Amino acid sequence: MKSANSALPSNPTTVKENDDTSFASFASFTLKMQSVADTQHQLSSQHVAPTPIKPWRKWLVQWDVTHFAIALAFSAFAAMWKSVCINYTRLDVPKALFSVLWVGAIIVLVVVLVLYIARLVIWPEAIRFDFRNPRMVSFFFVPVIIGSILAIGAPVYVMNAIAHKIAFFILAAYQTALSLFLCGEWLFGSALIDVVHPVVFMQVIGYFLLANLAARLFYVQLAVACMSVGAILWFLLFVTNFQHTSTALERRSEKPQPTFFLFIAPPAQAAIALFLIGAALEGGGGIPNSIGLLRVPLTVKWPLLASVALYIDLFLYGLIFRLFPSFWAHKFAIVWWAYIFPLSAAASATVIRSRGDSATIFWPILSGVLVTIATIAMIIVTVATVWGLKAGKLPCNPNAVTAYRDYKERHVVLKMPTTSNHPTDSTGHTPETTV
């Protein structure tokens, strides 16, 4: 057996070389750590003042995706008055009215879109900021809703069957892709509290409007497909929100907001779509007009399934108005525009239901009342918005300002010269820069 000393190196020179190498490595490591510590101390001792933001930039970065609700409201309001001009036989409303409103909706949409694009120019990360918000992400379905409404509510002199077909397939592809992504998030990513909010109904309203547009193009099977997907998603979201809304509001320490009116919109749009699908079916009574789009004579009856959807909508209308005092207590904000689209959708559905119905005055009276309510709400919210813009209360999104400030400071740090060359003031502080 070998002795214990046999395990030691036989050459003392080798031991000395190994010790020297280890000492050199340790010394090098110590110097590097000391350099890092000195650098961190130097940076921490520097006072970097928060980066001020120019007023116009601060205003623009707060123009988030929720402001497309303004364009959505104007589009739905114009479509409602088109329904009144065409279907409300008890009152002769000039068709030029909805044409003016439709052009006005286009102008509002362009203004909102230009401002949002300008926001993206100065803050490219803004779209990611909006998309990651569990509520604002629902507003990315607004292009489908507005696009469908403007196509449906267009005056006759600008209607074109080919343009309608192109719009339908583009909007349907966008709606489907975004729905598949967010449904996957619901199943495997998002917490229930993120899904429980009435604003998520915007994610399914587009399907009912696409079914409406497809029926007008005589794409009956595609209309049924959109209707089916929208119905199942609406049912799931309705049950989830109806059961868990109070719990979710309590956990967030929130009160009911005007967005609760979005409960009204899906069944109203579903009722109109079911009526048009029935008319577009063979033997349903619908006929092509001069450019090949669906035209529904006054003799076409309102189908049973459309009546079911409409009665559900009217019940929800009454339920939401029961909660109206709690909504009115909120100070004016961009969320007030959530009143207009649902009210206009419900009014449009009742106006179409009243067409050609001479047996009773219930539907004509009800539709007149709902149109009046929607019109008054539109006037109030529009005036309040103009006041809010002049008073500097709109737009208002402090979180967006904070995120933009962080974005600019990250870029300022990346572009900042070395410490030795960085200018300082008399106190040794880094001077402020305005971005």
NORPECOR-V477998 format. One record per helix or strand of 3 or more residues. SS is the DSSP state (A for helix, B for strand). FROM is the first residue (numbers start at 0). TO is the last residue. Records with the same first field share a line. If there is no record, write none. Layout:
# NORPECOR-V477998
SS=FROM-TO ; FROM-TO
This chain:
# NORPECOR-V477998
A=3-6 ; 11-44 ; 54-60 ; 64-86 ; 95-121 ; 125-130 ; 135-151 ; 155-157 ; 160-187 ; 191-194 ; 197-215 ; 219-251 ; 257-279 ; 303-321 ; 323-327 ; 333-353 ; 361-390 ; 397-414 ; 418-420
B=285-287 ; 293-295
